Amino acid sequence: MSAEAMESNRTAPLTATVLVDDHVIFCDGLEKLLNDSNYFAVIGKFHTSSTFLNAQENISRLQLLIVDIEMPELNGLELIRKIRQKDTQTKIVILSMHDESTYVREAYQSGANGYLVKSVDSNTLIKNLTQIMQGENIFPVLPSKSKTSSPLSEQETRIVKLIATGINSKEIALHLNLSPLTVQAHRRNILKKLKVNNTAELIRLSFSKGFIE
C-alpha cells in the first residue's frame, strides 16, 4: 500500500476492533498498538471464545475481529466457523504464533480474511490489517502438502491464484493482459473442470488439492 493511501486512511473513521486471545499481556499490548495506530479502535477484549460469543449480540459496531488459535473451550478456528454461520461481513483475522500450513489452510477454509503470525513487526501488522479492511485477503504463501496432479492449464492456474487474492475479473484481465470476457470464459471453464459451483468452493478445493499454493 502506498504512503498516500496510508495517509488518506488517517482521516477515515477508526475501525471498530475486538480481540479474542487468552494471553492477557499480549492482548493488552496489541490493544495499545492498535489504539495508537490512528487506524483502529479496540472496543472489546475477550480471553475465551465463549465469552465473546455470549457478548457478540451486544457489539453493534464490530468491523474487525482478531483471533488467536489456541484457546480454552473453543479454539479460534471453531470460533470463526460459528461466527460465519450468521455473520459474513465482519473481517476476521487469525493472529497466531503458529505458521504451519495446516493452520493457514483451515483458517482460510473456515472463513478468515487473513492469517498473520505474532512475530510480525508492528508496521507490517498495521499495514496488513489495513489492507484486509480494504478488501484484500492476506495469507502466508503455503508449501504444497499433498499436491495432486492439476487438471488446470498454466493460464488457468494463474487465474485461480489471482482469484484467491480477492480481485475481480476486470483486475485479473489487467494483470494478465487479457480481455475481461476471456477471463470470464476461463472462470467458467475452471468451475466446470473442477466440478465446483462457486468461487469459494473453487479456492478451497484448489488449496486443499495443492493446485495453488
PEFEN-V488120 format. One record per residue. PHI is phi in degrees with one decimal (* if undefined). OMEGA is omega as a letter, one per 20 degrees, with the letter a starting at -180 (none if undefined). D_LAST is the distance of its C-alpha to the last C-alpha in Angstrom with 1 decimal. Layout:
BEGIN
phi:PHI omega:OMEGA d_last:D_LAST
phi:PHI omega:OMEGA d_last:D_LAST
END
This chain:
BEGIN
phi:* omega:a d_last:22.8
phi:-71.6 omega:r d_last:26.1
phi:-62.5 omega:r d_last:29.1
phi:-64.6 omega:a d_last:31.0
phi:-66.4 omega:r d_last:28.5
phi:-62.6 omega:a d_last:28.6
phi:-67.6 omega:a d_last:32.4
phi:-65.1 omega:a d_last:32.8
phi:-66.7 omega:a d_last:31.0
phi:-66.1 omega:a d_last:33.8
phi:-91.3 omega:a d_last:36.2
phi:-80.3 omega:r d_last:34.2
phi:-58.5 omega:r d_last:35.0
phi:-67.1 omega:a d_last:33.3
phi:-79.1 omega:r d_last:30.4
phi:-70.7 omega:a d_last:31.7
phi:-125.8 omega:r d_last:29.6
phi:-122.9 omega:r d_last:29.8
phi:-109.4 omega:r d_last:28.6
phi:-127.7 omega:a d_last:28.1
phi:-158.4 omega:a d_last:28.1
phi:-84.9 omega:r d_last:30.5
phi:-90.8 omega:a d_last:30.8
phi:-62.3 omega:a d_last:33.8
phi:-65.3 omega:r d_last:34.1
phi:-61.3 omega:a d_last:30.5
phi:-60.8 omega:r d_last:30.8
phi:-64.2 omega:r d_last:34.0
phi:-66.4 omega:r d_last:32.5
phi:-65.4 omega:r d_last:29.6
phi:-57.8 omega:a d_last:32.2
phi:-64.2 omega:r d_last:34.2
phi:-58.6 omega:a d_last:31.3
phi:-68.0 omega:a d_last:30.3
phi:-65.2 omega:r d_last:33.9
phi:-81.5 omega:a d_last:34.7
phi:-79.8 omega:a d_last:31.9
phi:71.4 omega:r d_last:33.8
phi:-118.6 omega:a d_last:30.7
phi:-130.2 omega:r d_last:30.7
phi:-129.6 omega:r d_last:33.4
phi:-76.7 omega:a d_last:32.9
phi:-106.3 omega:r d_last:35.1
phi:-171.1 omega:r d_last:34.4
phi:-132.5 omega:r d_last:33.3
phi:-135.3 omega:a d_last:32.9
phi:-107.7 omega:r d_last:32.4
phi:-142.6 omega:r d_last:31.6
phi:-64.9 omega:a d_last:29.7
phi:-66.1 omega:r d_last:33.0
phi:-66.6 omega:r d_last:34.9
phi:-66.5 omega:a d_last:32.5
phi:-60.6 omega:r d_last:32.6
phi:-67.2 omega:a d_last:36.4
phi:-99.2 omega:a d_last:36.6
phi:-56.2 omega:a d_last:33.9
phi:-65.7 omega:a d_last:36.4
phi:-92.0 omega:r d_last:38.5
phi:-103.4 omega:a d_last:35.7
phi:-84.2 omega:a d_last:36.2
phi:-102.3 omega:a d_last:34.5
phi:-61.4 omega:r d_last:31.1
phi:-117.0 omega:a d_last:28.4
phi:-135.9 omega:r d_last:25.8
phi:-118.4 omega:r d_last:25.3
phi:-110.8 omega:a d_last:23.8
phi:-127.8 omega:r d_last:23.3
phi:-82.6 omega:r d_last:23.0
phi:-88.7 omega:a d_last:21.5
phi:-83.6 omega:r d_last:24.3
phi:-143.6 omega:r d_last:27.6
phi:-66.2 omega:r d_last:30.6
phi:72.6 omega:a d_last:31.3
phi:-136.2 omega:a d_last:28.1
phi:-77.9 omega:a d_last:24.8
phi:-63.0 omega:r d_last:22.7
phi:-67.9 omega:r d_last:20.2
phi:-65.2 omega:r d_last:23.3
phi:-60.8 omega:a d_last:24.9
phi:-60.2 omega:a d_last:22.2
phi:-61.6 omega:r d_last:22.5
phi:-64.5 omega:a d_last:26.2
phi:-62.8 omega:a d_last:26.1
phi:-68.2 omega:r d_last:24.0
phi:-65.3 omega:a d_last:26.6
phi:-121.8 omega:a d_last:29.0
phi:-127.3 omega:r d_last:27.3
phi:-107.3 omega:a d_last:24.4
phi:-96.0 omega:a d_last:25.6
phi:-62.2 omega:r d_last:25.4
phi:-76.0 omega:a d_last:22.4
phi:-124.0 omega:a d_last:21.0
phi:-125.7 omega:r d_last:19.2
phi:-83.6 omega:r d_last:18.6
phi:-124.2 omega:a d_last:20.1
phi:-136.5 omega:r d_last:19.9
phi:-78.6 omega:a d_last:20.6
phi:-87.2 omega:r d_last:17.8
phi:-122.6 omega:a d_last:14.4
phi:-68.5 omega:a d_last:13.2
phi:-62.7 omega:a d_last:9.8
phi:-63.1 omega:r d_last:12.0
phi:-65.8 omega:a d_last:13.8
phi:-62.9 omega:r d_last:11.1
phi:-61.0 omega:a d_last:9.8
phi:-66.7 omega:r d_last:13.6
phi:-62.6 omega:r d_last:14.4
phi:-62.1 omega:a d_last:12.3
phi:-67.4 omega:r d_last:13.8
phi:-80.4 omega:r d_last:17.1
phi:113.7 omega:r d_last:17.4
phi:-69.7 omega:r d_last:16.8
phi:-95.6 omega:r d_last:16.4
phi:-168.7 omega:r d_last:15.0
phi:-139.0 omega:a d_last:14.4
phi:-123.5 omega:r d_last:16.4
phi:-97.2 omega:a d_last:17.8
phi:-69.7 omega:r d_last:21.6
phi:-81.5 omega:a d_last:21.7
phi:-64.5 omega:r d_last:20.8
phi:-75.8 omega:a d_last:23.9
phi:-59.5 omega:a d_last:26.0
phi:-63.7 omega:r d_last:25.6
phi:-66.9 omega:r d_last:21.8
phi:-59.8 omega:a d_last:22.0
phi:-62.9 omega:r d_last:24.5
phi:-61.4 omega:a d_last:22.6
phi:-66.4 omega:r d_last:19.4
phi:-64.1 omega:r d_last:21.5
phi:-64.7 omega:r d_last:23.5
phi:-64.1 omega:r d_last:20.5
phi:-63.5 omega:r d_last:19.4
phi:-66.2 omega:r d_last:23.0
phi:-88.0 omega:r d_last:22.9
phi:111.5 omega:r d_last:20.3
phi:-83.3 omega:r d_last:16.9
phi:-105.9 omega:a d_last:14.1
phi:-123.3 omega:r d_last:12.9
phi:-135.0 omega:r d_last:10.3
phi:-61.7 omega:r d_last:9.2
phi:-70.0 omega:a d_last:6.2
phi:-103.4 omega:r d_last:5.0
phi:-72.2 omega:r d_last:6.0
phi:-75.6 omega:a d_last:6.0
phi:-82.1 omega:a d_last:9.2
phi:-142.7 omega:a d_last:10.9
phi:-70.4 omega:r d_last:9.4
phi:-100.3 omega:r d_last:11.9
phi:-57.0 omega:a d_last:13.4
phi:-89.0 omega:r d_last:12.2
phi:-81.6 omega:a d_last:15.3
phi:-87.2 omega:r d_last:13.9
phi:-74.7 omega:r d_last:15.3
phi:-59.9 omega:r d_last:13.7
phi:-65.4 omega:r d_last:15.2
phi:-64.7 omega:r d_last:14.0
phi:-64.8 omega:r d_last:10.3
phi:-59.5 omega:a d_last:11.1
phi:-65.1 omega:r d_last:12.9
phi:-62.5 omega:r d_last:10.4
phi:-60.7 omega:r d_last:8.0
phi:-71.4 omega:r d_last:11.4
phi:-57.6 omega:a d_last:12.5
phi:-65.9 omega:r d_last:9.9
phi:-80.2 omega:r d_last:11.6
phi:98.2 omega:a d_last:14.8
phi:-88.2 omega:a d_last:16.8
phi:-92.2 omega:a d_last:19.2
phi:-62.8 omega:r d_last:20.1
phi:-62.8 omega:r d_last:22.6
phi:-69.4 omega:r d_last:20.3
phi:-61.3 omega:r d_last:17.7
phi:-58.8 omega:r d_last:20.8
phi:-65.8 omega:r d_last:21.8
phi:-61.2 omega:a d_last:18.5
phi:-102.7 omega:a d_last:18.7
phi:58.3 omega:r d_last:22.5
phi:-121.4 omega:r d_last:22.9
phi:-82.3 omega:r d_last:25.3
phi:-57.3 omega:r d_last:24.3
phi:-64.4 omega:r d_last:25.9
phi:-65.3 omega:r d_last:23.7
phi:-63.3 omega:r d_last:20.6
phi:-61.1 omega:r d_last:22.2
phi:-64.4 omega:r d_last:23.0
phi:-59.8 omega:a d_last:19.5
phi:-62.9 omega:r d_last:18.4
phi:-62.7 omega:a d_last:21.2
phi:-64.7 omega:a d_last:20.4
phi:-63.5 omega:r d_last:16.8
phi:-58.9 omega:a d_last:18.2
phi:-66.7 omega:a d_last:20.9
phi:-61.5 omega:a d_last:18.8
phi:-89.1 omega:r d_last:16.6
phi:57.6 omega:r d_last:19.8
phi:-122.3 omega:a d_last:18.7
phi:-101.8 omega:a d_last:21.0
phi:-153.1 omega:a d_last:19.2
phi:-64.9 omega:a d_last:16.3
phi:-60.0 omega:r d_last:15.6
phi:-64.1 omega:r d_last:15.6
phi:-59.7 omega:a d_last:13.4
phi:-68.8 omega:r d_last:10.5
phi:-59.9 omega:a d_last:11.2
phi:-65.0 omega:a d_last:11.5
phi:-64.3 omega:r d_last:8.3
phi:-69.5 omega:a d_last:6.3
phi:-65.7 omega:r d_last:9.2
phi:-88.2 omega:a d_last:9.5
phi:80.5 omega:r d_last:6.2
phi:-67.2 omega:r d_last:6.9
phi:-127.7 omega:a d_last:3.8
phi:-125.7 omega:none d_last:0.0
END
